[in-house]
Amino acid sequence: MSGQDYEISIDKLSILYMIKTVKHFVTNTGLCDFFIAENYMDYFNLQQFINELVESKYIYSKSVESKTLYYITSKGAETLGLLINLIPKSMIEEMDNYIVDVLHTSKNYDLLTNITSNGDGEYNVSLTAMERGESLISINLLVPSKEMAMDMCNKWAIKNQEIYEFIYKNLLE
């Protein structure tokens, strides 16, 4: 294996490591923020390696809203397990620190809201919380005014976790 091929293999393994270690999805932005900022790869090589990993089924991607989410496959996890020792320990430490400091401390779910008029002066409000590209909870309500609909969307941004926990707890009692 040439030096360049070895370096490419390390880069791809490090992408697999990052995705597997996060324990939920990683966005393209999350990968770019680390690998480019730490000068491990340039943007174009990173995107090429991600595409090659998807094509070879080591990772898969899912588009949600305007984000691309990446997940590791069993093939990718198995390969990483066999070759993880090739990734420099200093790089693993930097990735682990980044994951703890940035990715795990940030909100790891997305909130979606939508308001549509039903034509009778009433509004349909859709409130959704998603994690790892999957819907945790989706609530649809019919309200009498646009102001009330907007207020619900604003409160959803603040109270979503409390609402989710309330519903979950009460449905299990």
Stockholm file with secondary structure:
# STOCKHOLM 1.0

chainA/1-173         MSGQDYEISIDKLSILYMIKTVKHFVTNTGLCDFFIAENYMDYFNLQQFINELVESKYIYSKSVESKTLYYITSKGAETLGLLINLIPKSMIEEMDNYIVDVLHTSKNYDLLTNITSNGDGEYNVSLTAMERGESLISINLLVPSKEMAMDMCNKWAIKNQEIYEFIYKNLLE
#=GR chainA/1-173 SS CCHHHHHHHHHHHHHHHHHHHHSSCEEHHHHHHHHHHTTSCCHHHHHHHHHHHHHTTSEEEEEETTEEEEEECHHHHHHHHHHGGGSCHHHHHHHHHHIIIIITTSCCEEEEEEEEECSSSCEEEEEEEEETTEEEEEEEEEESCHHHHHHHHHHHHHHHHHHHHHHHHHHHC
#=GC SS_cons         CCHHHHHHHHHHHHHHHHHHHHSSCEEHHHHHHHHHHTTSCCHHHHHHHHHHHHHTTSEEEEEETTEEEEEECHHHHHHHHHHGGGSCHHHHHHHHHHIIIIITTSCCEEEEEEEEECSSSCEEEEEEEEETTEEEEEEEEEESCHHHHHHHHHHHHHHHHHHHHHHHHHHHC
//
